[in-house]
Amino acid sequence: MHFVEDSSKMLTWNARVRVALRTARALEYHEVCLPSVIHRNLKSTNILLDEELNPHLSDCGLAAALTPNTEREVATQLVGSFGYIAHEFALSGIYTVKSDVYSFGVVMLELLTVRKPLESSRPRSEQSLVRWATPQLQDIDSLAKMVDYTLINDSLNEHLMFQDCSFFVKLTSLLIIYDFTAL
């Protein structure tokens, strides 16, 4: 997604939505299986796409199985990738299923904007994707400058795509919101 030089190989809007939906289903499965699993390193580079653009979660080596009566795990060391680590974990050292939800929200921001979670080459106020995007997620007028321009140019029905994007943005903002109750 980030390293494609040929714009003809960029994901279409429908493909991006499909990737997001199927990745969400995979994360849901991790939560409902017994024992539940926290991935702990969900990021765009760990979502592999096959020829039909079906996502497959990889790098589950950091995943932690939870015992049936627990909802969280205390980490003894920093696990995960910068830019994807939930605030709750950074402050408490406790991973929960919500930690993966936050990471998934960052992936959704990447799908929407085609920006990396951390980019040191940008101005300081824009280096963190989440920090840059959060105020704009609340402002519908900012949507046009957030969205990957190839989506707008490629869309057959710009109005319909804008409505889909609006829903996508609202959902994303719920995923990356800072949750004090998780501590």
Phi, psi and omega in degrees: 000319184269338190251015181277117178276328183272113184295342178289344179264001178292150179288137174288169178299314180299321178295320180296318179296319179298316178300314180298314182296315182288329175292320177299320178296321178296318178294322178298319178299318178302325183283324186268344179289160179244123355286156177297154182234133171255122183295313176072356177213041179286125177201166186300325181286349175259012173248102183270139180251134175274188184300331181263014179064029173276129182280146175226125180284134179235180179056051178274012180298335178270354184298146180238127175276133180264143175290155186306334184261005180247152177243357183208167182224135177272127180266140178267349176213161179293124179233140180118189183238137179302140183097340181245352186281128181294146179303321183301319179290317182301326182274327188246340185076014182248123175270139172226175174302328179296335177297317177292326179297316177300312180301321177296323176298322177295318177299319179296322175299320178297318178298323182285319190252342187056041174246153176280156181296328177225128180223102184289344180282348179275164174303150186311318182290349181245004184292321178267120181302315182295314181297320179291318187279329187307310180296328181286334179296337180270355184240106184299331179291337179280349184303317183298326180274347177276321189289141176306123185298334180293334177291318182292316180291333185267346187286131177286325180234090186302322181295315180295318179297322179296320177296316177299316179299319180301316178294316179302316180294316179299317179296315180300318181297327177289329183285328184259004180296143180287123185250100179290337182286347180282348182282000000 
